[in-house]
Amino acid sequence: MSGKILIVEDELKLANVLADYLTASGLDSVLLANGTEVVPWVRENKPDMVLLDLMLPGRDGMDVCKENRTFSRVPIIMMTARVEEIDRLLGLELGADDYICKPFSPREVVARVKAVLRRAHDGQTLQVQGLVLDEHRYRATLRGRDLGLTAVEFKMLQLLISNPGRIYGRQQIMETIYNDDRFVTDRTVDSHVKKLRRKIEAVDPKATLIHSVYGVGYKFDPEP
């Protein structure tokens, strides 16, 4: 098994021990010690997993986890000395995939990492006509090139590609890409579609994949 693991831990000795064990298991790792660095790093580098300490300088791990979930489905395992049930439940509700309490065995952490990676890799991608969607990292590629989609654009493409040829109305698209009850209009959906098409055509000018159906909505159809 391979993968790139971001370790966010301000106890340097512990972070290095975890990195050594992960390396011995064939997994690459990067270390960060400050909570404020995590979100920008995840956006830029798209790791396969984040090992996230709860108590961090700069920014709390709970807060970091919550913001990550606004744009990425990268698997997150929280590490903490807090053993109370409320903390465990809160961590998982904010989007953590697993929760491990200190003190722990590095071997146990590696076993948890491998288990979560296996679950994440099961059914995490959609592949159609050169398009590959990685739902855990909100990453879409066309012919191997990253499209650089926003979270909203990714969710829209994910909806359309899940049923090629099916027509989705604007209201249905809005309810899928915005789940926080914000007010948006049909024109907002049209604007997102234009940007999505532009990013696809920048990679392949001949790839006309998203089609308008007058008065109804949009559909994904690689071979209209």
Residue pairs with C-beta under 8 A, 6 or more apart in sequence:
1 25
1 26
1 27
1 114
1 117
1 118
2 26
2 27
2 28
3 27
3 28
3 47
3 48
3 49
3 117
4 27
4 28
4 29
4 30
4 45
4 47
4 48
4 49
5 22
5 27
5 28
5 29
5 30
5 47
5 48
5 49
5 50
5 51
5 113
6 29
6 30
6 32
6 38
6 41
6 42
6 45
6 47
6 49
6 50
6 51
7 15
7 18
7 19
7 22
7 29
7 30
7 31
7 32
7 51
8 32
8 33
8 35
8 38
8 50
8 51
8 52
8 53
8 56
8 61
8 64
9 15
9 18
9 31
9 33
9 51
9 53
9 79
10 33
10 34
10 53
10 55
10 56
10 57
11 53
12 31
12 33
15 31
15 33
16 31
17 106
18 29
18 51
18 106
18 109
19 29
19 31
20 106
21 106
21 107
21 109
21 110
22 28
22 29
22 110
22 113
23 29
25 110
25 114
27 110
27 113
30 41
30 45
30 47
32 38
32 41
33 56
33 57
34 56
34 57
34 58
34 59
35 56
35 57
35 58
35 59
35 60
35 61
35 63
35 64
36 58
36 59
37 58
38 50
38 52
38 59
38 64
38 68
39 64
39 67
39 68
42 50
42 68
42 72
42 74
43 71
43 72
46 72
46 74
46 137
46 139
47 74
48 74
48 75
48 117
48 120
48 137
49 74
49 75
49 76
49 77
49 113
49 116
49 117
49 120
50 68
50 74
50 75
50 76
50 77
51 77
51 79
51 109
51 113
52 61
52 64
52 65
52 76
52 77
52 78
52 79
52 96
53 61
53 78
53 79
53 80
54 60
54 61
54 62
54 78
54 79
54 80
54 81
54 82
54 87
54 91
55 61
55 80
55 81
55 82
56 64
61 78
61 80
62 90
62 91
62 94
65 76
65 78
65 91
65 94
65 95
65 96
66 94
66 95
68 74
68 76
68 95
69 94
69 95
70 151
71 138
71 150
71 151
72 136
72 137
72 138
72 151
73 135
73 136
73 137
73 138
74 136
74 137
75 97
75 116
75 117
75 119
75 120
75 136
76 95
76 96
76 97
76 98
77 96
77 97
77 98
77 99
77 100
77 109
77 112
77 113
77 116
78 91
78 96
78 98
78 99
78 100
79 100
79 101
79 102
79 104
79 109
80 87
80 91
80 99
80 100
80 101
80 102
81 101
81 102
82 101
83 101
88 99
91 99
92 99
97 116
97 119
97 120
98 112
98 115
98 116
100 108
100 109
100 112
120 136
124 134
124 135
124 136
125 132
125 133
125 134
125 135
126 132
126 133
126 135
126 158
126 161
126 162
127 133
128 161
128 164
128 220
128 222
129 209
129 222
130 142
130 143
130 204
130 207
131 140
131 141
131 142
131 157
131 161
131 209
132 140
132 141
132 142
133 139
133 140
133 154
133 157
133 158
133 161
134 140
134 141
135 158
138 149
138 151
138 154
139 146
139 149
139 154
140 146
140 147
140 149
140 154
140 157
141 147
142 200
142 203
142 204
142 207
143 203
143 204
145 203
147 199
147 200
147 203
148 199
149 157
149 196
149 199
152 177
152 178
152 192
153 192
153 195
153 196
153 199
155 176
155 177
156 173
156 176
156 177
156 189
156 192
156 193
156 196
157 196
157 210
157 220
159 168
159 173
159 176
159 177
160 168
160 210
160 218
160 219
160 220
161 220
163 220
164 219
164 220
164 221
164 222
165 219
165 220
165 221
166 219
166 220
167 213
167 216
167 217
167 218
167 219
168 217
168 218
168 219
169 216
169 217
170 186
170 189
170 190
170 217
170 218
172 217
173 189
173 217
173 218
174 184
174 188
174 189
177 189
177 192
178 184
189 218
193 210
193 212
193 218
196 210
197 209
197 210
200 207
200 209
200 210
201 207
201 208
207 222
208 224
209 220
209 221
209 222
210 218
210 219
210 220
211 218
211 219
211 220
211 221
211 224
212 218
213 219
